[in-house]
Amino acid sequence: MMLFTARIAFAILAAAPGISAMPAFAGVESAWSAPSGTAVRLVAGAREGDVLSGGVEIRLSPGWKTYWRYPGDSGVPPRFDWSGSTNLGAIDILWPAPMRFDDGDGNYSIGYKKDVVIPFKVTPKDASKPVDLRLALDFAVCEKVCQPANAALDLSLPAGGAAPSSASLAAALDAVPRLVTLDAGGALGIASASLADSQIRIEAQVENPATADLFVEGPNEDWALPLPTRETGADGRTMFVLPVDGVPKGADITTTKLRFTLTDGTRAVEVDAPLSAR
């Protein structure tokens, strides 16, 4: 595999007299951790104001996949444990738009089938000092059979950031869905999200109806809403429909704010809104 070839080449350079294997920007990226079927590292990015950027870079072997924050019918979402970090005030995980894929037996999951960088934003406790990140990551990767994976990673984010951000981190940030309001208009958006006859019906505005997709989440992991099916409405607009299922006992879906992630090609938007009744 190219990844492991590169690691061997790095080791050769490190051992060769007079040749330094130090990267151009020291401390910008962690060492790789290489569970079966994947390799993971932390990368640092630029600073904006008092906020530092970075990402969890996951490389996948050909034919392998990993999961989004909500994995769909099956799968395991990543778990991030940053408790060993120092000077970490807050960290916000940002998720590039995912895709739906067939897990077999009529089940569909949500995630990534190619290498992915999951960006994050870090607010230091003291903005004048570096943030020493320590991440224990538990996730899952799948080829034909899914298997658990874990990685222990550490990276010191320079107080001034690591500018410029790498091309892969910048692309991942661009792939994070834009937060918009319900019925905001435009070429990509959600016109309405309503509840009728024990079904959730979402009317979407997209440019590519045959390939656009939608994912619906509840406010916490107790919710397990199914993946919607795509239909064409009477006026030609794209409709996404899902049954009211996977709602926790005692929860009221008529008053709960849901999260809708709409993807259309390389673009994606996110809407947080309650359902309207019809």
Backbone bond lengths (Angstrom), bond angles and torsions (degrees), N, CA, C in turn:
res aa  C-N    CA-C-N  psi(-1)  N-CA   C-N-CA  omega(-1)  CA-C   N-CA-C  phi
1 M - - - 1.461 - - 1.524 110.93 -
2 M 1.332 117.69 145.44 1.452 121.92 -177.68 1.521 111.49 -58.49
3 L 1.345 116.80 -38.30 1.455 121.05 -177.16 1.517 110.68 -59.56
4 F 1.332 116.52 -49.03 1.447 120.19 -176.32 1.529 110.89 -73.71
5 T 1.351 117.40 -29.78 1.456 120.43 172.98 1.521 110.42 -61.22
6 A 1.327 115.60 -42.98 1.457 120.27 178.97 1.520 111.16 -63.44
7 R 1.322 117.52 -37.98 1.460 121.08 -179.86 1.529 110.56 -66.66
8 I 1.342 116.08 -38.72 1.462 120.14 177.82 1.526 109.59 -64.76
9 A 1.360 115.78 -43.47 1.453 119.40 179.01 1.523 111.34 -61.13
10 F 1.305 116.95 -39.38 1.467 121.77 177.94 1.523 110.46 -61.01
11 A 1.340 116.97 -43.27 1.458 120.96 179.95 1.526 111.25 -64.48
12 I 1.333 117.01 -37.86 1.457 120.94 178.24 1.519 110.59 -63.95
13 L 1.332 116.39 -44.15 1.463 120.71 178.53 1.517 111.35 -61.36
14 A 1.319 115.54 -40.88 1.463 119.96 -177.75 1.515 111.02 -64.43
15 A 1.343 117.34 -31.66 1.454 121.28 -176.79 1.517 112.75 -86.72
16 A 1.332 118.00 -18.17 1.457 120.81 -174.58 1.520 110.57 -74.28
17 P 1.348 118.48 133.43 1.467 121.15 -179.95 1.528 111.03 -62.11
18 G 1.313 115.68 136.92 1.455 120.74 173.67 1.509 114.70 77.50
19 I 1.330 118.55 0.79 1.459 120.91 -179.64 1.518 108.57 -114.16
20 S 1.298 117.78 125.02 1.466 121.71 179.68 1.509 110.18 -95.20
21 A 1.345 116.41 132.01 1.463 121.30 177.30 1.518 111.42 -95.34
22 M 1.343 116.34 9.28 1.453 119.79 -179.49 1.521 110.23 -65.27
23 P 1.355 119.60 128.04 1.457 120.65 178.22 1.523 110.81 -64.18
24 A 1.331 115.25 162.37 1.460 120.31 -175.80 1.521 111.91 -60.97
25 F 1.323 117.63 -33.32 1.451 122.07 179.37 1.528 108.07 -120.24
26 A 1.334 116.21 92.41 1.468 120.63 -174.84 1.520 110.64 -60.16
27 G 1.329 116.21 136.99 1.451 121.46 175.96 1.508 114.62 82.04
28 V 1.359 117.99 3.65 1.452 120.75 -177.85 1.524 111.31 -78.82
29 E 1.297 118.03 -23.60 1.456 121.08 -178.35 1.518 110.51 -141.33
30 S 1.323 115.61 150.13 1.463 120.37 179.02 1.521 110.51 -85.04
31 A 1.314 115.77 172.81 1.460 119.96 169.47 1.522 109.29 -67.44
32 W 1.328 116.37 155.76 1.459 121.06 176.15 1.522 110.38 -75.92
33 S 1.317 115.86 142.45 1.462 122.58 165.01 1.516 106.01 -110.34
34 A 1.331 117.72 131.65 1.467 120.35 -169.00 1.522 112.67 -124.15
35 P 1.348 117.73 75.70 1.466 119.26 168.68 1.527 110.28 -64.94
36 S 1.310 117.26 166.41 1.463 121.36 -178.33 1.525 110.98 -58.76
37 G 1.344 115.92 130.29 1.452 121.29 175.85 1.507 115.40 83.19
38 T 1.339 117.61 -2.47 1.452 119.41 -175.31 1.519 110.03 -157.62
39 A 1.313 116.19 168.15 1.461 122.91 170.87 1.523 107.31 -144.89
40 V 1.338 116.36 143.07 1.460 121.35 -171.93 1.523 109.58 -134.18
41 R 1.326 116.68 142.74 1.454 121.25 171.97 1.525 109.41 -151.70
42 L 1.321 116.05 166.58 1.457 123.06 173.26 1.520 108.95 -100.44
43 V 1.318 116.90 142.62 1.464 122.04 175.56 1.519 108.62 -128.36
44 A 1.323 116.21 144.20 1.458 121.78 178.03 1.523 109.58 -98.65
45 G 1.323 115.74 151.95 1.452 121.25 179.22 1.517 111.41 -130.73
46 A 1.306 115.50 -165.80 1.454 122.09 -174.45 1.530 111.61 -73.13
47 R 1.318 114.51 164.23 1.460 121.88 175.65 1.519 109.21 -103.28
48 E 1.334 116.08 138.85 1.456 122.73 174.72 1.519 107.86 -126.99
49 G 1.328 116.07 111.00 1.455 118.51 -173.61 1.516 109.27 64.62
50 D 1.325 116.57 -126.89 1.466 121.19 176.81 1.527 112.20 -98.18
51 V 1.326 117.29 8.89 1.467 121.52 -175.52 1.525 110.30 -104.67
52 L 1.315 116.76 130.50 1.455 123.55 177.38 1.529 109.50 -98.97
53 S 1.314 116.20 145.92 1.460 119.96 177.39 1.518 110.13 -111.86
54 G 1.308 114.99 159.48 1.452 121.87 177.80 1.510 109.28 -170.57
55 G 1.323 116.39 -171.47 1.449 119.04 -179.45 1.521 111.91 -162.09
56 V 1.315 114.84 156.80 1.460 123.00 171.12 1.522 106.13 -100.28
57 E 1.315 117.04 109.74 1.456 121.69 -177.64 1.524 109.66 -92.57
58 I 1.323 116.27 123.54 1.463 122.24 -179.32 1.519 108.31 -118.04
59 R 1.311 116.21 118.32 1.457 121.10 174.69 1.521 109.03 -101.63
60 L 1.318 115.82 137.62 1.455 121.79 -175.91 1.520 110.09 -117.79
61 S 1.326 116.22 140.13 1.457 120.32 172.69 1.526 108.96 -66.20
62 P 1.334 118.87 153.11 1.468 120.95 178.97 1.526 111.57 -53.40
63 G 1.337 116.44 131.82 1.455 121.34 179.42 1.516 115.05 87.84
64 W 1.347 117.26 -5.20 1.466 121.07 179.66 1.530 109.93 -95.84
65 K 1.331 115.79 163.37 1.461 121.40 178.97 1.521 109.64 -148.61
66 T 1.320 115.41 163.22 1.454 121.92 176.19 1.516 108.58 -140.29
67 Y 1.342 117.90 174.80 1.461 121.33 -164.30 1.521 114.25 -109.97
68 W 1.329 113.69 154.79 1.461 125.18 175.62 1.533 109.09 -80.69
69 R 1.349 115.46 179.77 1.469 120.13 -179.99 1.527 111.68 -62.22
70 Y 1.357 116.65 -32.20 1.461 121.57 172.28 1.523 106.38 -116.75
71 P 1.339 118.96 112.92 1.467 120.21 -168.26 1.518 115.40 -83.02
72 G 1.337 119.14 -5.18 1.458 119.70 -179.98 1.522 112.27 88.83
73 D 1.341 115.85 -143.71 1.459 120.49 -174.41 1.525 112.84 -64.65
74 S 1.318 116.57 -31.34 1.462 120.89 -179.39 1.515 108.48 -148.11
75 G 1.312 116.47 178.87 1.453 119.75 178.97 1.519 112.27 102.18
76 V 1.319 114.66 175.53 1.462 121.93 -174.84 1.526 108.78 -130.40
77 P 1.324 118.48 123.88 1.467 119.00 177.61 1.520 110.85 -73.63
78 P 1.330 117.98 152.59 1.468 120.22 176.75 1.526 111.36 -63.52
79 R 1.336 114.70 146.56 1.469 121.44 175.39 1.523 107.62 -120.08
80 F 1.334 116.03 124.59 1.456 122.04 -177.44 1.525 109.26 -109.20
81 D 1.320 116.93 121.17 1.469 122.03 176.69 1.528 107.70 -115.44
82 W 1.326 115.88 106.95 1.461 122.37 -178.46 1.528 111.61 -102.62
83 S 1.323 118.22 14.54 1.462 121.41 -169.11 1.525 113.68 -64.60
84 G 1.325 118.50 -20.22 1.457 120.24 179.34 1.511 113.73 -85.47
85 S 1.332 118.45 1.55 1.462 122.24 -175.88 1.528 111.25 -77.36
86 T 1.338 115.24 157.28 1.465 120.75 176.14 1.524 109.70 -123.00
87 N 1.332 115.19 149.02 1.472 124.44 -176.29 1.526 111.82 60.77
88 L 1.318 116.92 25.30 1.467 121.92 178.69 1.521 109.16 -98.16
89 G 1.348 115.60 110.09 1.455 119.13 177.39 1.506 112.18 -82.07
90 A 1.346 116.59 -49.71 1.463 121.82 179.66 1.519 107.91 -155.28
91 I 1.337 115.20 153.01 1.457 120.71 176.53 1.521 108.60 -138.45
92 D 1.318 115.52 134.23 1.461 121.95 -177.41 1.529 107.95 -120.13
93 I 1.343 115.95 116.77 1.459 121.26 178.64 1.524 108.99 -81.88
94 L 1.322 116.87 131.82 1.461 122.80 177.81 1.526 108.04 -113.54
95 W 1.326 116.76 137.47 1.458 120.50 -171.72 1.525 111.49 -114.04
96 P 1.329 118.57 116.06 1.466 119.58 171.77 1.527 110.45 -59.01
97 A 1.321 116.24 151.09 1.460 120.40 -179.60 1.532 110.35 -56.81
98 P 1.330 117.35 132.28 1.461 121.09 -178.20 1.524 111.20 -94.49
99 M 1.325 115.45 -172.83 1.459 121.86 174.98 1.528 108.80 -135.58
100 R 1.315 114.59 160.56 1.465 121.48 175.61 1.533 108.45 -91.60
101 F 1.346 116.66 138.49 1.461 118.85 174.89 1.520 110.29 -141.00
102 D 1.314 114.50 154.11 1.466 123.50 -175.33 1.521 109.39 -80.30
103 D 1.334 116.02 122.43 1.460 120.97 176.13 1.519 112.24 -96.00
104 G 1.345 117.42 3.22 1.451 120.94 -178.23 1.520 111.56 89.45
105 D 1.351 116.16 161.14 1.473 122.52 178.94 1.523 112.22 57.53
106 G 1.336 116.95 29.46 1.460 120.25 177.48 1.509 114.72 78.32
107 N 1.340 118.72 8.03 1.456 122.26 179.74 1.524 110.55 -99.59
108 Y 1.327 114.85 144.72 1.456 120.71 178.86 1.524 109.39 -127.44
109 S 1.306 114.61 138.93 1.456 120.76 178.38 1.519 109.58 -118.06
110 I 1.329 115.33 171.42 1.454 122.16 -177.53 1.518 108.17 -124.75
111 G 1.322 116.59 130.49 1.459 118.44 179.64 1.502 112.51 173.60
112 Y 1.326 114.48 -141.42 1.458 121.84 -172.42 1.524 109.84 -132.49
113 K 1.325 116.04 134.42 1.462 121.51 179.71 1.522 111.63 -109.91
114 K 1.321 116.85 4.13 1.454 121.91 176.18 1.523 108.18 -134.08
115 D 1.331 116.23 169.90 1.455 120.59 176.29 1.526 109.97 -49.93
116 V 1.328 115.75 142.42 1.458 119.65 -176.30 1.525 109.65 -142.99
117 V 1.314 116.11 146.06 1.457 122.71 168.73 1.516 107.37 -111.96
118 I 1.323 116.71 123.19 1.462 121.94 176.35 1.527 106.93 -97.44
119 P 1.335 117.82 106.11 1.472 119.91 -174.47 1.529 111.88 -73.28
120 F 1.324 114.62 161.67 1.463 120.53 171.87 1.521 108.95 -146.36
121 K 1.326 114.41 157.56 1.460 122.70 174.81 1.524 107.96 -118.17
122 V 1.316 116.34 131.25 1.462 122.45 -175.63 1.525 109.66 -115.84
123 T 1.319 116.14 128.80 1.455 121.73 170.78 1.530 108.10 -105.18
124 P 1.327 117.96 112.80 1.470 119.60 -179.01 1.533 111.42 -72.13
125 K 1.320 115.49 155.88 1.455 119.07 169.91 1.523 110.10 -68.31
126 D 1.326 115.63 -40.90 1.462 122.22 177.23 1.526 107.29 -125.42
127 A 1.325 116.90 107.76 1.457 121.48 -173.89 1.521 113.05 -67.53
128 S 1.323 118.28 -11.98 1.471 121.00 -179.72 1.527 111.81 -87.25
129 K 1.323 117.35 -4.38 1.459 120.88 -176.00 1.533 110.18 -120.71
130 P 1.339 117.48 156.56 1.469 120.38 175.29 1.528 111.14 -64.41
131 V 1.325 114.93 159.57 1.468 121.62 172.28 1.527 107.51 -109.93
132 D 1.318 115.48 118.09 1.461 119.97 179.02 1.526 108.70 -91.91
133 L 1.328 115.45 104.77 1.456 120.95 -178.22 1.524 110.89 -85.37
134 R 1.310 115.71 136.36 1.460 123.26 172.03 1.522 106.59 -129.56
135 L 1.311 117.00 113.78 1.466 121.59 -175.76 1.521 110.66 -117.07
136 A 1.323 115.21 126.50 1.466 121.70 166.28 1.527 105.81 -104.94
137 L 1.308 116.69 110.84 1.462 122.51 -174.83 1.517 109.99 -108.41
138 D 1.326 116.01 124.26 1.461 122.62 172.17 1.519 107.68 -113.45
139 F 1.327 117.21 127.04 1.457 121.05 -178.65 1.519 108.30 -152.14
140 A 1.305 117.13 -170.61 1.463 121.23 179.45 1.512 109.06 -139.02
141 V 1.311 115.46 145.82 1.464 122.21 174.31 1.521 108.02 -128.92
142 C 1.322 115.36 150.42 1.461 120.17 -176.05 1.510 110.54 -135.51
143 E 1.299 116.01 139.02 1.452 122.69 162.22 1.517 105.09 -109.02
144 K 1.317 118.57 -90.29 1.461 121.51 170.79 1.519 110.43 -97.26
145 V 1.319 115.59 -31.72 1.466 121.84 178.24 1.522 107.89 -123.08
146 C 1.332 116.83 134.04 1.454 120.50 -179.69 1.523 110.56 -77.21
147 Q 1.313 115.56 146.09 1.451 120.21 178.72 1.520 109.63 -141.98
148 P 1.331 116.51 145.41 1.466 119.34 178.53 1.519 110.61 -70.94
149 A 1.331 115.32 152.16 1.457 121.68 177.09 1.519 108.12 -142.08
150 N 1.303 116.35 153.56 1.463 119.92 175.98 1.519 109.09 -146.40
151 A 1.306 114.32 155.16 1.455 121.00 -179.32 1.521 108.99 -145.81
152 A 1.325 116.64 141.35 1.458 123.48 174.07 1.520 107.23 -112.70
153 L 1.331 117.02 116.85 1.456 122.19 -171.78 1.518 110.60 -129.59
154 D 1.323 116.21 146.91 1.466 119.35 174.96 1.515 109.74 -142.92
155 L 1.325 114.79 144.37 1.465 121.56 -178.21 1.515 108.72 -158.11
156 S 1.323 115.82 136.38 1.461 121.27 174.81 1.519 109.03 -94.76
157 L 1.320 116.72 116.24 1.463 121.42 176.16 1.527 108.58 -82.34
158 P 1.338 118.85 118.56 1.465 119.98 179.48 1.526 111.23 -58.32
159 A 1.321 116.04 146.51 1.465 119.77 -179.02 1.520 111.66 -58.61
160 G 1.332 116.82 -33.11 1.458 120.30 179.51 1.507 113.87 -89.59
161 G 1.328 117.24 3.88 1.455 120.95 -177.58 1.522 111.08 81.14
162 A 1.321 115.68 176.62 1.464 122.55 179.68 1.520 107.80 -121.46
163 A 1.315 115.73 80.48 1.459 120.69 -176.31 1.531 110.06 -95.77
164 P 1.319 117.74 145.36 1.471 124.18 -3.77 1.516 111.44 -80.35
165 S 1.330 116.60 158.50 1.461 120.06 173.95 1.523 109.07 -61.68
166 S 1.331 116.34 148.58 1.460 120.39 178.57 1.522 110.37 -63.48
167 A 1.319 115.47 158.92 1.466 120.19 -179.96 1.519 111.05 -61.02
168 S 1.339 117.42 -37.65 1.469 119.99 -178.62 1.520 111.08 -68.87
169 L 1.339 117.89 -38.05 1.467 120.48 177.69 1.517 110.41 -69.02
170 A 1.319 117.19 -42.28 1.470 120.34 178.24 1.523 111.07 -61.64
171 A 1.344 116.94 -40.88 1.465 120.36 178.73 1.515 110.99 -65.90
172 A 1.331 117.11 -37.84 1.463 120.43 178.86 1.525 111.08 -65.42
173 L 1.320 116.80 -40.53 1.465 119.95 177.42 1.523 110.82 -64.15
174 D 1.321 116.73 -37.57 1.465 120.59 177.39 1.528 111.54 -66.31
175 A 1.345 117.06 -26.76 1.462 121.38 -177.45 1.523 113.17 -85.17
176 V 1.343 117.50 -5.88 1.467 120.34 176.53 1.523 108.66 -70.33
177 P 1.335 119.05 130.06 1.474 120.39 -178.30 1.525 112.54 -57.59
178 R 1.327 116.39 140.81 1.458 122.19 175.68 1.524 109.52 -75.71
179 L 1.301 116.84 135.99 1.463 121.33 176.80 1.527 108.64 -80.75
180 V 1.346 116.67 120.24 1.455 122.07 179.06 1.525 108.57 -130.31
181 T 1.312 115.30 168.45 1.457 120.08 178.46 1.527 110.59 -92.62
182 L 1.309 114.78 160.50 1.457 120.58 175.68 1.527 109.54 -61.78
183 D 1.331 116.64 135.95 1.464 123.30 178.08 1.525 111.97 58.67
184 A 1.357 114.66 41.33 1.461 118.98 -179.39 1.517 112.28 -80.61
185 G 1.337 117.19 -11.26 1.450 120.05 -177.93 1.516 111.34 81.48
186 G 1.313 116.38 -173.28 1.449 120.62 -179.26 1.519 111.91 94.40
187 A 1.343 115.20 176.78 1.459 120.59 -175.89 1.513 112.61 -72.25
188 L 1.330 117.96 -22.64 1.468 122.18 -179.38 1.514 109.17 -135.01
189 G 1.303 116.16 120.59 1.456 119.21 179.95 1.510 111.97 177.77
190 I 1.320 115.52 176.52 1.457 123.09 179.31 1.521 108.38 -112.53
191 A 1.324 115.64 117.14 1.457 120.74 -177.36 1.518 111.76 -77.94
192 S 1.342 116.68 -38.01 1.466 119.74 -178.61 1.515 109.45 -158.90
193 A 1.327 115.17 155.12 1.464 122.66 174.92 1.520 106.17 -140.49
194 S 1.320 116.04 109.78 1.457 119.73 -170.50 1.525 111.50 -129.00
195 L 1.323 114.49 162.60 1.455 122.49 179.05 1.517 108.01 -116.31
196 A 1.337 115.52 124.68 1.461 120.15 179.17 1.529 109.41 -153.74
197 D 1.344 116.00 129.24 1.472 121.36 176.31 1.522 112.03 54.01
198 S 1.348 116.18 46.55 1.478 122.46 177.53 1.523 112.34 61.10
199 Q 1.329 117.02 26.96 1.448 122.05 175.32 1.532 110.20 -129.88
200 I 1.320 114.85 145.04 1.455 120.78 170.75 1.520 106.74 -97.66
201 R 1.322 115.79 126.17 1.456 121.49 -178.42 1.528 108.87 -121.39
202 I 1.334 115.42 122.48 1.455 121.82 -177.32 1.518 108.85 -116.03
203 E 1.321 116.21 122.00 1.456 121.72 177.45 1.526 108.39 -96.27
204 A 1.348 116.43 120.82 1.453 121.12 -173.39 1.519 111.39 -117.90
205 Q 1.313 114.76 149.81 1.457 121.73 172.24 1.523 107.71 -107.30
206 V 1.333 117.37 113.37 1.461 122.04 -178.18 1.525 109.54 -135.87
207 E 1.326 115.92 164.42 1.457 120.92 177.47 1.520 112.07 -97.18
208 N 1.350 117.28 -21.71 1.466 121.89 -177.32 1.527 109.58 -126.66
209 P 1.337 117.82 78.21 1.471 120.71 -174.44 1.522 114.44 -58.22
210 A 1.325 117.83 -29.86 1.470 119.52 -176.19 1.518 113.06 -73.67
211 T 1.325 117.80 -21.12 1.460 119.99 -176.01 1.525 114.11 -122.48
212 A 1.315 118.71 -11.22 1.462 120.90 178.17 1.525 109.97 -61.40
213 D 1.330 116.25 150.81 1.457 119.36 -178.78 1.519 109.75 -142.25
214 L 1.336 115.24 162.94 1.462 121.42 -176.50 1.517 109.33 -140.71
215 F 1.346 115.68 141.14 1.453 122.03 176.73 1.527 108.00 -128.96
216 V 1.334 116.08 136.26 1.467 121.50 -175.49 1.517 109.04 -120.93
217 E 1.334 116.23 129.85 1.461 121.77 -178.69 1.516 110.54 -125.24
218 G 1.313 115.06 149.20 1.448 121.13 170.58 1.513 110.64 -85.25
219 P 1.338 117.05 -177.17 1.466 120.21 -175.09 1.516 114.80 -75.60
220 N 1.332 118.24 -13.84 1.462 120.21 178.96 1.528 109.63 -153.43
221 E 1.328 116.39 179.85 1.459 121.16 -173.49 1.527 113.54 -75.05
222 D 1.321 118.19 -5.16 1.469 120.06 174.79 1.536 110.86 -72.11
223 W 1.313 115.63 -18.91 1.460 120.85 179.46 1.525 109.76 -87.99
224 A 1.339 116.09 140.70 1.469 121.11 178.77 1.527 108.85 -141.39
225 L 1.329 115.75 64.19 1.454 120.32 -178.36 1.525 110.41 -67.46
226 P 1.332 117.84 140.99 1.472 119.85 -178.79 1.520 112.27 -71.59
227 L 1.326 115.22 164.30 1.462 120.07 175.26 1.519 109.22 -75.02
228 P 1.322 117.75 139.30 1.469 120.12 -176.71 1.523 112.77 -79.37
229 T 1.317 114.86 161.56 1.458 121.44 168.92 1.520 108.34 -100.46
230 R 1.327 116.49 156.31 1.458 122.31 -177.36 1.522 109.59 -101.12
231 E 1.328 116.69 134.66 1.458 122.50 177.60 1.531 109.09 -134.19
232 T 1.314 115.54 168.09 1.466 121.17 173.76 1.511 108.66 -108.66
233 G 1.323 117.06 123.45 1.450 121.32 -179.42 1.513 111.86 -74.24
234 A 1.324 115.47 171.35 1.462 121.17 -176.94 1.525 112.12 -61.24
235 D 1.326 117.06 -29.91 1.464 120.47 -178.75 1.524 112.01 -94.04
236 G 1.322 117.23 9.08 1.456 121.53 179.82 1.511 114.56 89.26
237 R 1.313 117.75 -5.91 1.458 119.95 178.76 1.522 110.15 -73.33
238 T 1.313 114.86 155.12 1.459 121.07 179.12 1.521 109.87 -80.33
239 M 1.324 115.71 130.73 1.463 122.25 178.64 1.527 109.29 -116.72
240 F 1.317 116.41 140.48 1.460 122.57 171.49 1.518 107.59 -116.95
241 V 1.335 116.28 131.54 1.463 121.49 -172.81 1.518 109.02 -129.33
242 L 1.341 116.62 134.95 1.455 121.03 174.59 1.516 109.95 -144.98
243 P 1.326 116.76 147.21 1.461 119.28 178.70 1.522 110.79 -73.62
244 V 1.318 115.60 155.56 1.459 120.40 174.60 1.526 107.20 -77.45
245 D 1.313 115.41 96.15 1.458 122.86 -177.23 1.519 107.71 -145.37
246 G 1.319 116.73 157.15 1.450 120.13 179.32 1.513 114.50 74.25
247 V 1.348 116.61 20.65 1.465 121.36 178.36 1.524 108.80 -90.54
248 P 1.326 119.55 129.10 1.465 120.96 -178.91 1.522 112.34 -59.14
249 K 1.300 116.09 148.53 1.460 121.28 178.25 1.525 109.85 -59.62
250 G 1.326 115.08 130.46 1.460 120.85 178.75 1.511 114.37 89.84
251 A 1.334 117.60 -10.56 1.473 120.16 179.91 1.523 110.14 -81.07
252 D 1.302 117.28 146.43 1.461 123.04 179.78 1.524 108.69 -109.60
253 I 1.323 116.91 103.19 1.461 120.36 -176.72 1.520 112.01 -68.63
254 T 1.326 117.70 -18.82 1.465 119.81 -178.38 1.527 112.35 -74.23
255 T 1.319 117.59 -18.19 1.467 120.41 -178.60 1.529 113.03 -118.29
256 T 1.330 117.29 -1.53 1.465 121.55 -175.06 1.527 111.09 -88.79
257 K 1.305 116.41 133.85 1.458 120.47 174.84 1.528 109.00 -75.31
258 L 1.331 116.76 126.17 1.452 123.31 178.91 1.528 109.74 -107.14
259 R 1.334 115.23 161.07 1.458 121.19 177.79 1.520 109.07 -111.52
260 F 1.337 115.43 124.00 1.461 121.89 -179.44 1.526 108.61 -113.16
261 T 1.324 117.00 124.29 1.462 122.08 176.69 1.515 108.28 -114.17
262 L 1.333 115.87 115.00 1.457 122.63 -176.65 1.525 108.66 -109.03
263 T 1.339 116.64 125.53 1.461 121.39 179.55 1.524 109.76 -115.56
264 D 1.328 115.06 144.28 1.461 121.18 179.60 1.525 107.55 -151.41
265 G 1.321 116.24 97.84 1.455 119.80 -175.08 1.517 110.83 64.92
266 T 1.327 116.88 -127.00 1.464 121.12 -179.72 1.521 112.88 -89.58
267 R 1.327 117.48 2.24 1.454 120.93 -178.16 1.522 110.48 -109.67
268 A 1.342 115.50 153.32 1.463 119.94 179.09 1.522 109.16 -156.08
269 V 1.327 115.39 147.96 1.457 121.52 175.43 1.526 108.86 -131.82
270 E 1.319 114.40 159.94 1.467 121.04 178.83 1.523 108.76 -130.24
271 V 1.320 115.31 136.09 1.464 121.88 179.39 1.520 108.26 -127.09
272 D 1.313 117.03 130.47 1.473 123.05 173.19 1.524 107.27 -110.44
273 A 1.335 115.48 113.49 1.470 118.80 -175.84 1.522 109.86 -162.45
274 P 1.335 117.11 151.91 1.467 120.00 172.11 1.523 110.64 -78.93
275 L 1.311 116.01 165.18 1.457 121.28 176.52 1.512 110.69 -77.46
276 S 1.299 116.35 150.14 1.449 120.61 169.59 1.524 107.77 -100.73
277 A 1.326 116.60 152.13 1.466 121.14 -178.92 1.526 109.77 -95.36
278 R 1.337 115.29 145.40 1.462 120.17 175.86 1.508 110.03 -123.81
